[in-house]
Amino acid sequence: MNFLHLFAPGGDRTVRYALSGAGGGFARTLLAQTLRIPRLRPAVLCDQDVAGLRAMLVELGYDASQLRICGDARAVRDAGQDGHLALVADGDLLIAGDWDILVEATGSPAAGYEMARQALTGGRHVAMVSKEVDSVAGLHLAELARTHGSVYTTADGDQPANLIGLVSWAETLGLEIVAIGKSTEYDLVLDPAAGTVTQLDTTVPAPELAGLLDLGDDVRSTLAARAAAVAALPTGATADYCEMAVVATSTGFRPDTERLHYPVARIAELADVYALREDGGVLRRPGAVDVFSALRLPGEASFAGGVFVVVRTGDPVTWETLRGKGHVVSRDGKYAAVYLPYHLMGVETPVSLLSAVLDQRPSGGTDPRGHAVLAGRAERDLPAGTVLTMGGHHHDVTGVQAVLLRDEDTPAGTAPLYLAAHATLAADVAAGELITVGHLADADAALLDAWTAGRAARPATGPVNGS
């Protein structure tokens, strides 16, 4: 994609952004990259640890004399007028700053929603990094943006925006997409000599895996054997389900199964794995969104949490030519995989910020709909009075398994997972039962209203690619 128009001669406007969750890892990558882009600058940064935020900014190379910690709205306004960067601990103070677009990166469903709502109703734009917010309130926020003439967008650098962009590219080319998805955050790295497999900082024995590097004639049997070989490692992060929920609403692609397939697969196998079942693959129907665990050997390139589309091939000569150039084509020639093996977090996000403000164009889909629901099933019996705590790196909800449901398969009253986060159960929930709105004694009222209004305003449309 060509972004040179964003830097066209004569265009000298500087885009200013506010950033919530400014002390986090995603925020750091954006703040570091901003220093390299003259037409982009931060105006107000919010984090509960303001002192830590200030120290990080100095470490990155921001001028310490230009950083001003502000405790009220007037101080925020004064900082902006003086050309200083305002640092605040209270998200309600963001709106007092002079900026064009909010980058919401707290990961907090309720707080993130409120900051985004204030920005959009004030006629400003929002780039949503907090998928937890988007999975509950994204449809309503998109409607608010339309009503107030603003842009609500996913953020380039995160897998949802990158995948939505790849889908848009493929659809523009007229490619018939069968499946879309991403890899898990961390590869499975097999050491054949040691008979072990490593995922991030965990290594477990997996002596059978070395003999399963070839898919063989029975793809699904091989995948089942691989899954058994690495069963000691966790499969399926809550964050994966949440990101694919965001993708589903923007693209119309839906889960093939509520727990997703999570095949352990090598990059070169994606076109065979994500074929329809009648062609030996895992898919029951086309139009699927899914996640796979990338299997590789030491020294091989990582998929790096990247994104992919699997398409039906057309002219066989064309695709055999492409196979010869190293592209991933299935063994029977019916399917091909196209992929981006990266997501660079905030390093890429400036594209979204510049596009939203200068072009009034979202990076993500322009008409999100309620195609899927990120919900939760109780992993064990949960008695009334249990607080559904959210925490950990992937924002898991304690005692609850994330699931991704197709809209048509979602029972009435099902609660979105992150509406349940931090809520107290008003009634017992049996193991395996879906959490419902009725189970929640104290769900955040604003979030519940946003969920209800968004689903009503933007219901699901028809199936995509026969899904």
C-alpha positions in Angstrom: 0.0 0.0 0.0 1.3 3.5 -0.9 1.3 6.0 2.0 3.2 8.7 0.2 0.0 10.8 0.0 0.2 11.3 3.7 3.4 13.2 3.3 2.5 15.1 0.1 4.3 18.4 -0.6 2.4 21.3 0.9 0.8 19.2 3.5 2.3 20.5 6.7 -0.3 19.7 9.3 1.1 18.0 12.4 -1.1 15.3 13.9 -1.4 15.4 17.6 -2.5 12.4 19.7 -3.5 11.5 23.2 -2.4 8.2 24.5 -4.0 6.2 27.4 -2.1 3.3 29.0 1.0 5.3 28.0 3.3 3.3 30.3 2.7 0.0 28.6 4.7 -2.0 26.1 2.6 -1.1 23.0 2.7 2.6 24.0 6.4 2.6 24.3 6.9 1.3 20.8 4.6 4.1 19.5 6.3 6.8 21.5 9.7 5.7 20.3 8.6 5.7 16.7 6.9 9.1 17.0 10.3 10.7 17.6 11.2 9.7 14.0 8.1 11.3 12.4 8.2 15.1 12.2 4.4 15.4 11.5 3.3 13.4 14.5 3.6 14.3 18.1 2.0 13.3 21.4 0.0 16.0 23.3 -1.3 14.3 26.4 -0.2 11.0 27.9 -2.1 9.1 30.6 -0.9 6.4 32.9 -1.4 5.7 36.6 2.3 5.6 37.1 3.1 9.1 36.0 6.6 9.1 37.5 7.4 5.9 35.7 6.0 7.3 32.5 8.1 10.4 32.7 11.3 8.3 33.3 10.5 6.2 30.2 10.0 9.2 28.1 13.4 10.6 29.2 15.0 7.3 28.4 13.5 7.3 24.9 15.0 10.8 24.3 12.2 13.2 25.0 13.3 16.5 26.4 12.7 16.4 30.2 12.1 20.1 30.3 9.1 19.7 28.0 7.4 17.1 30.2 4.8 18.5 32.5 2.9 16.4 35.1 -0.6 17.8 35.3 -3.2 17.4 38.1 -6.2 19.2 36.6 -7.8 20.3 33.4 -6.4 23.8 33.5 -2.8 22.5 33.9 -3.4 20.3 30.9 -4.6 23.2 28.8 -1.7 25.4 29.9 0.8 22.7 29.1 -0.5 22.5 25.5 -0.4 26.2 25.1 3.2 26.3 26.2 4.1 23.5 23.8 4.8 21.0 26.5 3.8 17.4 26.7 1.1 16.9 29.5 1.4 13.7 31.6 -1.7 12.8 33.7 -2.9 9.9 35.9 -6.6 10.6 35.4 -8.1 9.6 32.1 -10.8 12.2 32.5 -8.2 14.9 32.0 -7.3 13.7 28.5 -10.2 15.6 27.0 -8.8 18.9 28.2 -5.8 18.6 25.9 -5.5 19.9 22.3 -5.2 16.8 20.1 -6.8 15.1 17.1 -6.9 11.4 17.9 -6.9 9.2 21.0 -4.9 6.0 21.0 -6.7 3.9 23.6 -4.3 1.3 25.0 -5.3 0.7 28.6 -6.7 -2.8 28.1 -9.4 -1.8 30.6 -12.9 -2.4 29.2 -14.8 0.2 31.3 -12.1 2.9 31.5 -11.1 2.5 27.9 -14.7 2.7 26.7 -15.3 5.9 28.6 -12.2 7.6 27.2 -13.1 6.6 23.7 -16.7 7.7 24.1 -15.6 11.1 25.3 -13.3 11.5 22.4 -15.8 10.6 19.8 -18.7 12.6 21.2 -16.3 15.5 21.2 -15.7 15.2 17.5 -12.2 13.6 17.8 -10.9 10.4 16.3 -10.1 7.1 18.1 -7.5 4.4 17.3 -8.4 1.5 19.4 -5.6 -0.7 20.7 -7.6 -2.2 23.6 -9.3 -5.2 22.0 -11.0 -5.8 25.3 -12.9 -2.5 24.8 -13.6 -3.2 21.1 -15.0 -6.7 21.7 -17.7 -5.2 23.9 -18.2 -1.6 22.8 -16.7 -1.5 19.3 -19.9 -1.5 17.4 -21.4 1.3 19.5 -18.2 3.3 19.2 -18.2 2.9 15.4 -21.8 4.2 15.4 -20.8 7.2 17.6 -18.0 7.9 15.2 -20.4 7.9 12.3 -22.8 10.2 14.1 -20.2 12.7 15.1 -18.2 12.7 11.9 -15.2 11.1 13.4 -13.1 8.0 12.6 -13.0 5.0 14.8 -10.3 2.5 13.7 -8.2 -0.4 14.8 -4.5 0.4 15.0 -1.9 -0.7 12.4 0.8 -2.8 14.1 -1.7 -5.0 16.0 -2.9 -8.2 14.4 -6.5 -7.2 13.9 -5.8 -4.1 11.8 -3.0 -6.0 9.9 -5.3 -8.9 9.1 -8.3 -6.7 8.2 -6.0 -4.8 5.8 -4.7 -8.1 4.3 -8.3 -9.3 3.8 -9.2 -6.0 2.1 -6.2 -6.4 -0.2 -7.2 -9.9 -1.2 -10.8 -9.0 -1.8 -9.8 -6.0 -3.9 -7.9 -8.5 -6.1 -10.9 -10.7 -6.4 -9.3 -13.6 -4.6 -11.8 -16.1 -3.1 -10.9 -16.3 0.6 -11.5 -19.5 2.4 -9.9 -18.7 5.8 -8.1 -15.9 7.5 -6.2 -15.7 10.8 -3.0 -15.3 12.6 -0.4 -17.3 14.5 -0.2 -17.5 18.2 2.1 -15.0 19.8 5.0 -17.5 20.4 6.2 -20.2 18.1 6.8 -23.8 19.0 10.5 -24.4 18.4 11.4 -28.0 17.9 14.9 -29.2 18.8 15.0 -32.7 17.1 18.4 -33.6 18.6 17.1 -33.0 22.2 13.6 -34.2 21.5 12.2 -31.0 23.1 9.9 -28.2 22.0 10.2 -24.6 23.4 7.5 -22.0 23.6 8.9 -18.6 24.8 10.6 -19.6 28.1 9.1 -23.0 28.6 10.7 -26.2 27.3 9.0 -29.6 27.4 9.9 -33.1 26.1 8.3 -33.9 22.8 10.2 -36.8 21.3 7.4 -37.8 18.9 7.3 -34.4 17.2 10.5 -34.9 15.2 8.7 -37.8 13.3 5.7 -35.5 12.6 7.4 -32.8 10.6 5.8 -34.0 7.4 2.0 -33.7 7.1 1.7 -37.0 5.4 -1.4 -38.1 3.5 -3.8 -37.7 6.4 -3.5 -34.0 7.4 -6.0 -34.1 10.3 -4.4 -37.2 11.8 -1.0 -35.6 11.7 -2.3 -32.5 13.3 -4.0 -34.5 16.1 -0.7 -36.3 16.7 1.2 -33.1 16.9 -1.3 -31.6 19.3 -0.9 -34.7 21.6 2.9 -34.3 21.4 2.8 -30.7 22.7 -0.2 -31.2 25.1 2.0 -30.0 28.0 2.1 -26.5 26.6 -0.9 -24.1 26.8 -3.1 -23.8 23.7 -5.2 -20.7 23.0 -4.7 -17.4 24.7 -7.7 -15.3 25.6 -6.1 -12.5 23.7 -6.2 -14.6 20.5 -9.9 -15.1 20.8 -10.4 -11.4 21.5 -8.4 -10.3 18.5 -10.3 -12.7 16.2 -13.6 -11.3 17.6 -12.5 -7.8 16.5 -11.5 -9.2 13.0 -14.9 -11.0 12.7 -16.9 -7.9 13.3 -14.9 -6.0 10.6 -14.7 -8.7 8.0 -17.7 -11.0 8.4 -15.5 -14.1 8.7 -16.6 -16.3 11.5 -15.2 -19.1 13.7 -15.4 -22.6 12.3 -15.5 -23.9 15.9 -15.9 -21.9 19.1 -12.5 -23.0 20.6 -10.9 -22.4 17.2 -8.8 -25.1 15.6 -5.3 -24.1 16.8 -3.5 -26.5 14.5 0.2 -27.0 15.1 1.5 -26.2 11.6 4.5 -25.1 9.7 4.2 -22.0 7.5 4.5 -24.0 4.3 1.5 -26.2 5.3 -1.1 -23.4 5.8 -2.7 -23.9 2.4 -3.1 -27.7 3.1 -4.2 -27.3 6.7 -6.9 -24.6 6.0 -8.5 -26.5 3.1 -12.0 -27.7 3.4 -12.5 -31.1 5.0 -13.4 -32.7 1.7 -10.0 -31.7 0.4 -8.2 -33.0 3.5 -8.1 -29.9 5.6 -9.7 -28.8 8.9 -12.4 -26.5 7.7 -16.1 -27.6 7.9 -17.1 -24.5 5.8 -15.4 -21.6 4.0 -15.2 -18.1 5.5 -13.4 -19.1 8.7 -11.3 -17.0 11.1 -8.8 -19.0 13.0 -5.4 -19.2 14.9 -2.6 -21.6 14.4 0.5 -22.5 16.5 3.6 -22.0 14.3 6.0 -25.0 14.4 9.6 -24.4 13.3 13.1 -25.6 13.8 15.9 -23.5 15.5 17.3 -21.0 13.1 14.2 -20.9 10.9 12.3 -17.6 10.5 9.5 -17.0 12.9 5.9 -16.2 11.8 6.2 -13.5 14.5 2.5 -13.4 15.4 1.8 -12.5 11.8 -1.4 -12.9 9.7 -2.6 -14.9 6.8 -5.3 -15.5 4.2 -5.9 -18.8 2.5 -7.6 -18.5 -0.9 -8.8 -20.8 -3.7 -6.5 -20.8 -6.6 -7.8 -20.0 -10.1 -5.7 -20.6 -13.2 -3.5 -23.6 -12.4 -0.6 -22.3 -14.6 -0.6 -19.0 -12.7 -0.4 -20.7 -9.3 2.2 -23.3 -10.3 4.3 -20.4 -11.5 3.9 -18.8 -8.1 4.7 -22.1 -6.4 7.9 -22.1 -8.3 8.7 -18.7 -6.9 8.3 -20.0 -3.3 4.7 -19.1 -2.6 2.7 -21.4 -0.4 0.3 -23.5 -2.6 -1.4 -26.7 -1.4 -0.2 -30.0 -2.7 -3.3 -30.5 -4.8 -3.0 -27.0 -6.2 -6.5 -25.9 -5.0 -5.5 -23.5 -2.3 -2.8 -20.9 -1.6 -1.7 -19.0 1.5 -0.6 -15.4 1.5 0.9 -14.1 4.7 2.6 -11.2 6.5 5.0 -12.6 9.0 5.1 -9.6 11.4 3.2 -7.2 13.5 5.4 -4.3 14.7 3.1 -2.9 17.4 3.3 0.8 17.8 6.0 1.1 15.2 3.3 0.7 12.5 0.5 2.7 14.4 1.5 6.1 13.0 0.0 5.0 9.6 -3.4 4.7 11.3 -3.1 8.0 13.1 -2.1 9.9 10.0 -4.7 8.2 7.8 -7.5 8.8 10.3 -6.8 12.5 10.8 -5.5 13.5 7.3 -7.6 11.3 5.2 -10.6 10.6 7.5 -9.9 6.9 6.7 -9.9 4.0 9.2 -7.3 1.3 8.9 -9.9 -1.3 9.7 -13.2 -2.2 8.2 -15.6 0.6 7.4 -18.8 -1.2 8.4 -18.3 -3.5 11.4 -21.2 -5.8 12.3 -22.1 -8.2 15.0 -20.9 -11.3 13.2 -19.4 -13.0 16.3 -19.4 -12.8 20.1 -16.4 -13.2 22.4 -18.1 -15.1 25.3 -17.0 -17.2 28.2 -17.7 -20.7 29.5 -17.2 -21.6 33.1 -14.1 -23.8 33.5 -15.4 -25.2 36.8 -18.5 -24.7 38.9 -18.6 -21.0 39.9 -20.7 -20.2 42.9 -22.7 -17.0 43.3 -20.5 -14.2 44.8 -17.5 -15.2 42.8 -15.6 -12.1 41.4 -14.6 -12.8 37.8 -11.1 -11.2 38.1 -9.3 -10.2 34.9 -5.5 -10.3 34.9 -2.3 -11.6 33.6 -0.5 -10.8 30.3 -3.4 -12.0 28.2 -6.1 -10.5 30.4 -7.7 -13.9 31.2 -10.8 -13.9 33.3 -10.3 -16.3 36.2 -12.3 -19.5 36.0 -13.6 -18.7 32.5 -12.6 -20.2 29.1 -12.9 -17.7 26.3 -14.9 -18.9 23.3 -15.7 -17.2 20.0 -19.3 -17.8 18.9 -20.9 -17.2 15.5 -23.7 -14.7 15.9 -26.4 -17.2 14.8 -25.2 -19.7 17.4 -25.2 -17.3 20.3 -28.0 -17.7 22.8 -29.9 -14.6 23.8 -28.5 -13.0 26.9 -25.0 -14.3 26.5 -22.5 -11.8 28.1 -19.5 -10.6 26.2 -16.4 -11.9 28.0 -15.1 -8.4 29.0 -18.4 -7.2 30.3 -18.1 -10.1 32.8 -14.5 -9.0 33.7 -14.3 -7.9 37.4 -18.1 -8.5 37.8 -19.6 -10.5 40.7 -21.8 -13.5 39.9 -25.4 -13.1 41.1 -26.1 -16.8 40.6 -24.2 -20.1 40.4 -22.7 -21.0 37.0 -22.1 -24.7 36.3 -18.9 -25.9 34.6 -19.3 -25.6 30.8 -22.1 -23.1 31.0 -22.0 -19.8 29.1 -21.8 -16.7 31.3 -24.9 -14.6 30.7 -25.8 -11.0 31.5 -28.3 -12.3 34.0 -25.4 -14.0 35.9 -23.7 -10.7 36.6 -24.7 -8.8 39.7 -22.8 -5.6 39.0 -21.9 -5.4 35.3 -20.7 -2.0 34.3 -23.8 -0.1 33.3 -22.2 2.0 30.6 -20.5 -1.0 29.0 -23.8 -3.0 29.0 -25.6 -0.1 27.4 -22.9 0.2 24.7 -23.0 -3.6 24.0 -26.8 -3.6 23.7 -26.9 -0.4 21.6 -24.1 -1.6 19.3 -25.7 -4.9 18.5 -29.0 -3.3 17.8 -27.5 -0.7 15.5 -25.2 -3.0 13.6 -26.6 -6.5 13.4 -24.8 -9.2 11.4 -25.1 -9.3 7.7 -25.3 -12.4 5.5 -22.6 -15.1 5.3 -19.2 -14.4 3.8 -17.8 -16.9 1.2 -20.5 -19.4 2.1 -19.7 -19.3 5.8 
